[in-house]
Amino acid sequence: MPILELDNLSKTYGGTTALRGLTLQVEPGSVYGLLGPNGSGKTTTLGIALGVLRASGGTVRWFGQPPTAAGRRRIGALLETPNFFPYLSARQNLQLAADIKRADPRSVDQALDTVGLGTRQHDAFRGFSLGMKQRLALASTLLGNPEVLVLDEPTNGLDPQGIAEVRGLVQRLASEGKTIILASHLLDEIEKVCTHVAVLQRGELRAAGPVGNILATADRVLLRPEPQAAAAVQQALAALPWVSDVRPEPDGQLSAALAPGHGPADLNRALFAQNIALAGLELRRRSLEAQFLELTK
Ligand SMILES: Nc1ncnc2c1ncn2[C@@H]1O[C@H](COP(=O)(O)OP(=O)(O)OP(=O)(O)O)[C@@H](O)[C@H]1O
């Protein structure tokens, strides 16, 4: 049974149509990404799913039935940054949040441990880095040990270190069996943490399915042949069935597409087997970005 089913959801705000007939299902254990540029309707979708916004049409089902208060307690959500008290400690802030949610107070310890703030639990919130603040926000979604997490742009505004922390945490929670629904405008983020993706554009679903099916395109590699070997390299590439679309690049370099399942190491080996040593070989994933742009054009 799907965790979440959205059927033909629509939403208009006055004259603005934010969602048009959105249908999707989230299966248990998946990390489901809603991917789309700003304004594509991701926050609206999550808001309707969580019952904080009213749909103009369509239905929401959680755990196989229309939304109920009991079902809602099985979901932890982070739609906007919670207001933590700056002078209270991480632990005190979570205890307050647990009180408000009527979550089991024992889940505070577990949440602190899970997000890696156990050793900093008595420090005041105001001294925390942005990454730690966001991890505390994630901890608050874990109160009551929900089986589903709904996160809107969980890495927004973080520095690279904070982004890595939060992504690592999402992956760990998923590996522990939680179903995670996550909105992001970052292709790279969806690719790194999600198993499934729905691509939204101007409130419409453009594509949905396993990340590998939707976003996987041939990787491109950039090769630098030694000048005297340029022709031999071209010839060798032409003979490899899993190499296509060979193009000249500046400075005597070449780029080529590799079929799925083949990487730069395979290419290196294949050329070396023909006595060709490259002066340079680099993976380029521009094609993925291009595919996303194509989907949302
Ligand atoms: N309260 C509102 N009143 C009027 N229009 C709104 C409101 N909330 C959202 N919209 C409009 O609905 C559309 C979808 O917005 P939404 O916030 O769901 O997109 P999003 O993909 O989450 O983008 P972002 O990442 O920028 O929040 C946009 O055109 C937005 O301007």
The ligand as an ORCA input file, in Angstrom:
! r2SCAN-3c Opt
* xyz 0 1
  N      -0.285     32.252     -0.646
  C      -0.148     32.423     -1.966
  N      -0.866     33.356     -2.627
  C      -0.749     33.517     -3.957
  N       0.058     32.800     -4.741
  C       0.808     31.845     -4.161
  C       0.757     31.603     -2.744
  N       1.615     30.604     -2.444
  C       2.167     30.222     -3.623
  N       1.701     30.964     -4.646
  C       2.056     30.805     -6.083
  O       1.865     29.471     -6.440
  C       2.903     28.996     -7.279
  C       3.600     27.792     -6.666
  O       4.266     28.186     -5.488
  P       5.020     27.177     -4.527
  O       5.542     27.965     -3.358
  O       4.179     26.019     -4.259
  O       6.232     26.716     -5.436
  P       7.607     26.057     -5.030
  O       7.942     25.150     -6.112
  O       7.536     25.537     -3.654
  O       8.579     27.275     -5.079
  P       9.537     27.838     -3.940
  O      10.642     26.883     -3.858
  O       9.904     29.177     -4.489
  O       8.679     27.931     -2.696
  C       3.812     30.189     -7.505
  O       3.424     30.811     -8.696
  C       3.517     31.076     -6.326
  O       3.755     32.417     -6.653
*
